[in-house]
Amino acid sequence: MKTSGLTQYRAVLFDLDGTLIDSEKLYHRFWMEAAHALGFPMDDSFANQIRSLDNGLCRALFKRTYRDETAYDRIHEKRIELMDAYIAANGIAAKPGAKEILPALREARVSYYICTASSVDTAVRNASIAGITLPREHIISTKNAGIKCGKPAPYVYLAACRQIGIRPDEALAVEDAPNGIKSAHDAGCDVIMIPDLTQPTNEDLSMTKAILPSLGALRAMLCADHAD
């Protein structure tokens, strides 16, 4: 097997929000709008910091920042209300190349799974709205029983590898944001970053195998490997 491309991997593990579907910008927008609606200041930097962040860590961050025990629950509830209303009216788009990459992986006989901070129900629903069908059994959520901490801890990626029956170094993770990159890297997976809302930091670069501009570029790598 070649080691320069994707044929060395037995599975590709995708983040969902900001990687396969264009929903990260909605979380960013509606976390801020929800906070402001309830009288809490929130800027771009804070909203970026909580992307895919474990609920417990997020709750502690809100408590430290706002000095209010109820801040996280109140803002979270309002964010869901605002974001669900927006999605019902406007839908969610797939990220460019998302609808093509999954069939390409199936054709290449490479397994794929989703490692997400969203619940399984939310992941299935939002992907479906974006025109992507995700088998429930291929979704590993940080909210699943047995996963003691979400991203940036490695447990969701370790759980995915256990479920597939592979070692972490046999999996390629595809992520868009720092918390997910650290989660996959610390699990022992190789990581490709496809930036969404922010460009890679030096820390991101130290934990990634490559930075690609799109899922189309990832698919091109796969097709090149299997065309040889």
N, C-alpha and C positions, 0 to 999 in steps of 0.2 A: 504493500500500500504506500502511496505517496504521503509524505508528511507535510507538504507545502499547502495543501488545500483541505477539503472537507472529507475526503474518503477515509481518513484515519479515525473518524468519529462514528460511533454507533447511534448517537442521538443528537438532535439539536433541541436545546431548551430555550424557549422564547419567553421573554417578558411580554405582557399584553399591552398595557396602557403606554402609549408613546412609542411602542415598537411595532405591534401589528395593527393597532387601531389608534386613530388620531384623537385620543381622549385625554391625554395628559394636559393639554392646554385648557381643557374644560375643568379638570380638577384645579388647576392653577387659578383660573378665573373665578371659579365659584367658591373656593376656599377664601379668597380675598373678599369677594362680594358678601359672603355670609358673615365673615368677621366684621366687616364695616357696617353691615346692617344691624349688628348687635352691639356696635360701639367699641369694637376692639380694633386697634390698628394692626395692619398686616401688609408688608411690602413684598416685592418680587422675590427678594432674597429668602425671606421666611417661607414663602410658598414653594420655592424651589427646594428648600431644605427638607420639607416633609414629603416629597415625592416618594411613594412606595414605602414610607417609613412605618415600621412596626407600630401597631396601635398603642401599646403600652409606652413605648418611647415617645410617641407623639403626644400622648396624654401628659406625660411628665414634662415635656418641652412646653406645652401650652400652660401648664401650671406654673412653671418657673418664669415664663415670659409675662403672663398676665396676672400672676398672683391671685388666681381665681380657680377654686376647685372645680367649678362647673363649666369653665370656658370651653374645654375640648368637646364635651357632650353637646353643649348648646350650639357651638359653631358647626360641629359635625352634622347635627340634625338639620340645621339650616342649609348647609352645603348640599346635602342629599335632596332636600326639597327644591332648591333652585336648579340644581343640575338635572334632576329627573324631569322637571318641567321643560327645561331647554331641550333635552334629548327627545322628549315626546313631541315637541314642535319641530325640531330641526334635524333629528337623527345624529348619527356619528359616521364619519368617513373612515374607510380603511386607509392605512398608510400605503403609499405607493409601493407596489410590488407584493403586498401582503397576500392578495388573492392568487398570485401566481407561485409564490415560494412554497406554500404548503403542498400543492399537487406535485411540484417538482421534487420535493423531498420524498413523497410517496413513490413517485416513479423511480427515484434513485434508490429506493428501499432503505432509506434513512428514517428512523423513527423521529417523531417530534412530540414534545410535550410543552405545556404552558406553565410557567412558574410565576404566579401573580399574587399581588397583595389584595386583589379583589376576591370576593367570595365566588364559589363556583357558579351560583345562580347569576350573579352580576356579570361574570365573565361570559357565560353562555349568551345572556341577553344582549349585552353590548356588542359582542362580536357578531351576533346574528343581525342586529340593526345595521352593522357595517358591511353586511353581506358575506360574512365568514362563518362557516359552520365548524364549531369546535366540539368534538366528542367529549362528553363530561369526564370520561375515564382518562382523558389526556390532559386534564387540568389539575395541577397541584396548587392549591391555595394556601397562603400563609395562615388562613383561618381554619384550615383542616385540623381535626383533633390529632394530637400527637406532635404537632409542630409548635414548639414551646416559645418561639420568638420569630417574628418576621424579619424582613430585610432591614438592616444590612447584615444580620446574622445569617449563617450559611444553611440553616436547617431546611428551607424549602427546596434548595437545590440538592441537598443530600437525600431528602425524601424522594425527590423525583428519580434520582439515580437508583435508589433502593427499589422503587416500584418497577423500574425498567429492568433491573438486574444487571447494571453495569457499574464500573468504577467511575468516579467523577472525571478522571483524566480521559475517559472515552466519550465525554460529552462536550459539546460546544454550546456555550450560553450566548444569547444575543440580547443585549440590554441597551437602554438609552440614557440611564441616569446613574449617578454615583452610588446610591444605596443598593441598587440592584447589581451593579458591577462588583462592589465589595462582597456582596452575598455570594455571587457565583464564584468569584476568585477564591474566597476563603474556603469554599466547599471543595476546591481543587479542580474546577472546570477551567478550560480555556475560555476566554471571553472576547467577543467582538462587540464593539460599541457602534451603534448607529445613532448619532446625536439627534436629539429632538429639540428641547427647549434651551439647552445649554451646550456649549462646546466642552470637550474634554479638558479637565485640569491635569496638572502634572501627576497627581495621584492616580487619576483615571488611566493615564497613559502607562503608568508603571504596572497596572493590573490587567491590561488588555493585550490581546494578541494582534489586533488590528483595529483601526477606525475606518469604517466604511460609510459612504454617503447615503446608502439606501439599501433596502431589501433587494432591489434589482441587482445591485452590485454583488450581494451575497449569492443570489441565484446564479449570476454569471460565473462566479467562482465554482459553484457546484457543477454547473453544466460543463465548464471547461474540464473539470476533473474527470467527469464521466464520458466525455467525448474522446479521451485519449485511448 
